[in-house]
Amino acid sequence: MKRALLCLLASILWLETAARPVKGRVLCDKSPVGDVLVTDGYSFARTDAAGNYTLDLDERAHFVSVVTPSGYIAPSDEGFPRFYRAVEERTSRYDFELLR
């Protein structure tokens, strides 16, 4: 029993170190967009009324993306919608701009 509890505790501590917090903001025409879902493919966060979010970025994540809410679209670059940002090792902030 003690061994099982020790393994469980070690697993929980490992999971805590495997994620790093990142922050960001979602805007439209320089105004905040609240209640937008942001994900790294492993965990999710929602923006608050000021458009801010904090996400525990999983170490396996390659992208941070927004789930584009109804009434908005992601801006495009060379014909591709840019609703995501590539994860960079030293980056702790991922901001997004949406269009109506």
C-alpha positions as CSV (number, residue, x, y, z in Angstrom):
1,M,0.0,0.0,0.0
2,K,2.8,2.4,0.9
3,R,4.6,1.6,-2.4
4,A,1.4,2.3,-4.4
5,L,0.9,5.7,-2.6
6,L,4.5,6.6,-3.2
7,C,4.2,5.8,-6.9
8,L,1.0,7.8,-7.1
9,L,2.7,10.8,-5.4
10,A,5.7,10.6,-7.7
11,S,3.4,10.5,-10.8
12,I,1.5,13.6,-9.6
13,L,4.8,15.4,-9.0
14,W,6.1,14.4,-12.5
15,L,2.9,15.7,-14.1
16,E,3.3,19.0,-12.3
17,T,6.8,19.4,-13.7
18,A,5.8,18.3,-17.2
19,A,3.7,21.4,-17.8
20,R,4.7,25.0,-17.9
21,P,2.3,27.9,-17.6
22,V,1.9,30.2,-20.6
23,K,-0.3,33.2,-20.8
24,G,-1.9,35.2,-23.6
25,R,-4.8,37.3,-24.8
26,V,-7.4,37.1,-27.5
27,L,-8.5,40.3,-29.1
28,C,-10.7,41.5,-31.9
29,D,-10.2,45.1,-33.2
30,K,-8.1,45.7,-30.1
31,S,-11.1,44.7,-27.8
32,P,-10.9,41.6,-25.6
33,V,-12.9,38.5,-26.5
34,G,-14.0,36.6,-23.5
35,D,-15.0,32.9,-23.2
36,V,-12.7,31.7,-26.0
37,L,-11.3,28.2,-25.7
38,V,-7.5,27.9,-26.0
39,T,-5.7,24.6,-26.2
40,D,-2.4,23.0,-26.6
41,G,-4.0,19.7,-27.6
42,Y,-3.6,18.3,-24.1
43,S,-5.3,20.8,-21.9
44,F,-7.7,23.7,-22.3
45,A,-8.3,27.1,-20.8
46,R,-11.0,29.8,-21.4
47,T,-10.4,33.5,-21.7
48,D,-11.8,35.8,-19.1
49,A,-13.8,38.9,-19.8
50,A,-10.6,40.8,-20.5
51,G,-9.5,38.2,-23.1
52,N,-6.7,36.8,-20.9
53,Y,-6.0,33.1,-20.3
54,T,-3.4,31.0,-18.6
55,L,-2.7,27.5,-19.9
56,D,-0.5,24.7,-18.5
57,L,1.4,23.9,-21.6
58,D,2.2,20.2,-21.9
59,E,5.8,19.3,-22.8
60,R,4.6,17.3,-25.7
61,A,2.6,20.2,-27.2
62,H,3.7,21.6,-30.6
63,F,1.0,24.3,-31.0
64,V,-1.2,26.6,-29.0
65,S,-4.5,27.3,-30.7
66,V,-7.9,29.0,-30.3
67,V,-11.2,27.4,-31.0
68,T,-12.7,30.2,-33.1
69,P,-16.0,31.2,-31.6
70,S,-19.1,31.8,-33.6
71,G,-19.1,35.2,-35.3
72,Y,-15.3,35.3,-35.6
73,I,-12.7,34.1,-38.0
74,A,-9.0,33.7,-37.7
75,P,-6.9,36.0,-39.9
76,S,-5.2,34.3,-42.8
77,D,-1.6,34.3,-44.0
78,E,-0.9,33.2,-47.6
79,G,-4.5,31.7,-47.6
80,F,-4.1,29.7,-44.4
81,P,-6.1,30.6,-41.3
82,R,-3.7,31.4,-38.4
83,F,-5.7,30.2,-35.4
84,Y,-2.5,28.6,-33.9
85,R,1.0,29.5,-32.8
86,A,3.9,27.2,-32.9
87,V,5.3,26.4,-29.4
88,E,8.7,27.9,-28.9
89,E,10.9,26.8,-26.0
90,R,11.6,30.3,-24.6
91,T,8.1,31.8,-25.3
92,S,5.7,32.1,-22.4
93,R,3.1,34.3,-24.2
94,Y,0.8,33.5,-27.1
95,D,-1.6,36.2,-28.2
96,F,-4.3,35.9,-30.8
97,E,-6.2,38.4,-32.9
98,L,-9.6,37.4,-34.4
99,L,-11.7,39.1,-37.1
100,R,-15.5,39.6,-37.1
